[in-house]
Amino acid sequence: MKNKNGICPLCGKENNCAMATGADPHSCWCMSLKVPEELLDRIPKEIRGKACVCKECVEKYLNEK
């Protein structure tokens, strides 16, 4: 997912996305952690595919299951 501003669309905090910083996308934390589709569905439709969820939101979601 491409995110120009590096902000998580769910919590508004920094998402630490490698792509947002211009780093190699393969170095991003999300390459080693699967982001559940159910969580991605929570992203507002107008920014889906344009914003990355942060690791903390992914971990919180997984711990709630």
N, C-alpha and C positions, 0 to 999 in steps of 0.2 A: 504494500500500500504506500502511496506517495503522500507525504505530509510536508507541506512547505513551511509551516510555522513550528513544528515540533511540539504541539500541544495536544494532549489527549482530549478527544471529543466527549468523553464521558465524565471526567473529573476536572478537567481544565488545568491539570498540572503538566509539567514537562514529560514527554513520553520517551526521551532519550533514544529517539529513532536515529539510526546511523544515516539514513537517507536524508533526514532533515539537516544534518550537520555536514553533508557532503562526503561522508565516509563511505567505504565500500559497503553496499547493502548486505553482503554476506557476513559482515562482522556484527550485524545487529543482533540484539538479544532475542528478537522474535524468530530468528532462524533456528534457535534451539528450544523454543517453547511454542507449542501449538496454541493458537488463539481460537477458542471455540466459536463456531458459527453463531450460536445463540447470543454470544456476547457481541459479535460484530453486528448482529441484527439490531442492537440497541443504539447504534450510531444513527443520528438523524439522516434521513434519506438524501438530503441535499449535499451532504459531505461524505457519503459512503464511497469508498474507493479513493478518497482524497485525504483522509486523516487516519492516523495510527493510534490505537488504544495503547495505553502505557502498561508496563509490566505489572505494576501494582494493581491495576484494575483486573488484569487477567488472573493474577494470583488470588485476589479477593473473590472473584467469581468462582474459581476452582475450589477454594476453601469453603464456600457456601453450599456447594453441591453435596 
